[in-house]
Amino acid sequence: MFGGGGMNPRKMQQMMEQMGIDVTEIDAESVTITTNDGEQLVFEAPEITRMDAQGTQTYQIVGEPDRQEASGAAGAVESGNAGSDAGDDSGGEADDEIPESDIKLVASQTGVSPSEAREALEAEDGEPAAAISRLE
C-alpha cells in the first residue's frame, strides 16, 4: 500500500498503528458505482480495504468491473423484478427503482434490514456509498 519494498508486513502494521491508521478488509459480494453520465461499474467479488486515518475513511476496490448502461431501470419495475415490498410509498415520485443488489450491499455493509437499506438508498437518491455513510 505504501510501497514497503519488502518490509515485513507485521512491522508495516505496527507502523500504521503508531500513526493512528486502521486498515480493515471488507468481505463483499459486489460493488456498484454509478457515474454522472449514467454508466454503472459493477465489481463482482472485489477485494475491498477500508483505511481509517485522522477521522477519514478511504475505501480501495480491487477488481475488474463490468460496464453497464443505467438505462431500463423503469422497465424493471414494470416487469415485476422489484418485489412485492417495493410499494408505492413515494406516490410516484421515484423515477428509478433501487436495484436489489444495491439494497443487499447496503444492508450487508451496515447490518440493517433490507427495508432500512432501501429507505437510506431512497433518501440518498440511490447512491450506495452515501446510504452506507448515512447508516453508519
C-alpha positions as CSV (number, residue, x, y, z in Angstrom):
1,M,0.0,0.0,0.0
2,F,2.8,2.4,0.9
3,G,5.4,0.8,-1.3
4,G,7.0,-1.0,1.7
5,G,9.6,-2.5,-0.7
6,G,9.9,-5.9,1.0
7,M,9.2,-4.6,4.5
8,N,7.9,-7.1,7.0
9,P,4.0,-7.0,7.0
10,R,4.0,-7.2,10.8
11,K,6.4,-4.2,11.0
12,M,4.2,-2.3,8.5
13,Q,1.1,-3.0,10.6
14,Q,2.9,-1.7,13.7
15,M,4.0,1.5,12.0
16,M,0.4,2.1,10.7
17,E,-1.0,1.6,14.2
18,Q,1.5,4.1,15.6
19,M,0.4,6.6,13.1
20,G,-3.3,6.0,14.0
21,I,-4.2,4.3,10.8
22,D,-6.6,1.3,11.0
23,V,-6.9,-1.0,7.9
24,T,-9.9,-3.3,7.6
25,E,-10.6,-5.9,4.9
26,I,-14.3,-5.9,3.9
27,D,-16.0,-9.1,2.6
28,A,-18.4,-8.0,-0.1
29,E,-20.3,-9.8,-2.9
30,S,-20.3,-6.9,-5.3
31,V,-19.8,-3.1,-5.5
32,T,-21.7,-0.9,-7.9
33,I,-20.5,2.6,-8.9
34,T,-22.9,4.8,-10.9
35,T,-21.1,7.6,-12.8
36,N,-22.7,11.0,-13.5
37,D,-23.3,10.0,-17.1
38,G,-25.4,7.0,-16.1
39,E,-22.8,4.3,-16.6
40,Q,-22.6,1.6,-13.9
41,L,-19.4,-0.1,-13.0
42,V,-20.2,-3.4,-11.2
43,F,-17.4,-5.2,-9.4
44,E,-18.2,-8.8,-8.6
45,A,-16.3,-10.5,-5.7
46,P,-14.0,-7.4,-5.3
47,E,-11.2,-7.1,-2.7
48,I,-12.1,-4.1,-0.6
49,T,-10.0,-2.4,2.0
50,R,-11.1,0.4,4.3
51,M,-8.5,2.6,5.8
52,D,-9.4,4.9,8.8
53,A,-6.9,7.7,9.3
54,Q,-7.5,11.0,11.1
55,G,-11.2,10.7,11.1
56,T,-11.5,10.0,7.3
57,Q,-12.5,6.7,5.8
58,T,-10.9,5.7,2.5
59,Y,-12.1,2.7,0.5
60,Q,-10.0,0.8,-2.0
61,I,-11.7,-1.5,-4.5
62,V,-9.6,-4.0,-6.4
63,G,-11.2,-6.0,-9.3
64,E,-12.2,-5.8,-12.9
65,P,-15.6,-4.0,-13.4
66,D,-18.4,-5.0,-15.8
67,R,-19.6,-1.8,-17.5
68,Q,-23.3,-1.4,-17.8
69,E,-25.6,1.4,-19.0
70,A,-28.0,2.5,-16.3
71,S,-30.9,2.6,-18.8
72,G,-34.0,0.4,-18.4
73,A,-34.4,0.8,-14.6
74,A,-38.0,1.8,-15.0
75,G,-38.7,-1.4,-17.0
76,A,-37.5,-3.5,-14.1
77,V,-40.4,-2.1,-12.0
78,E,-43.0,-2.8,-14.7
79,S,-41.8,-6.3,-15.3
80,G,-42.2,-7.2,-11.6
81,N,-38.5,-7.6,-10.7
82,A,-38.7,-5.1,-7.8
83,G,-40.6,-7.5,-5.4
84,S,-43.8,-7.0,-3.6
85,D,-42.4,-4.9,-0.8
86,A,-41.3,-2.1,-3.2
87,G,-44.7,-0.5,-2.8
88,D,-45.7,3.0,-3.9
89,D,-44.6,4.8,-0.7
90,S,-43.4,7.9,-2.6
91,G,-46.6,8.5,-4.5
92,G,-44.9,8.1,-7.9
93,E,-42.0,10.5,-7.1
94,A,-39.3,7.8,-7.6
95,D,-38.3,7.7,-11.2
96,D,-35.9,4.8,-10.9
97,E,-36.2,1.6,-8.9
98,I,-33.4,0.9,-6.5
99,P,-31.5,-2.2,-7.7
100,E,-31.8,-5.2,-5.4
101,S,-28.0,-5.6,-5.5
102,D,-27.6,-2.1,-4.0
103,I,-30.1,-2.9,-1.2
104,K,-28.2,-6.1,-0.4
105,L,-24.9,-4.3,-0.5
106,V,-26.0,-1.5,1.9
107,A,-27.7,-4.0,4.2
108,S,-24.6,-6.2,4.4
109,Q,-22.2,-3.4,4.9
110,T,-24.2,-1.7,7.7
111,G,-26.0,-4.7,9.3
112,V,-29.5,-3.2,8.9
113,S,-32.6,-4.8,7.4
114,P,-33.2,-4.6,3.6
115,S,-36.2,-2.3,4.2
116,E,-33.9,0.1,6.2
117,A,-31.3,-0.1,3.5
118,R,-33.9,0.7,0.8
119,E,-35.1,3.7,2.8
120,A,-31.5,5.0,3.1
121,L,-30.9,4.5,-0.6
122,E,-34.1,6.3,-1.5
123,A,-33.1,9.2,0.8
124,E,-29.7,9.4,-0.9
125,D,-31.0,9.2,-4.4
126,G,-29.9,5.6,-4.9
127,E,-26.3,6.2,-4.1
128,P,-25.0,3.2,-2.1
129,A,-21.9,4.9,-0.7
130,A,-24.0,7.8,0.7
131,A,-26.6,5.4,2.1
132,I,-23.9,3.4,3.9
133,S,-22.4,6.6,5.3
134,R,-25.9,7.7,6.4
135,L,-26.5,4.4,8.3
136,E,-23.0,4.2,10.0
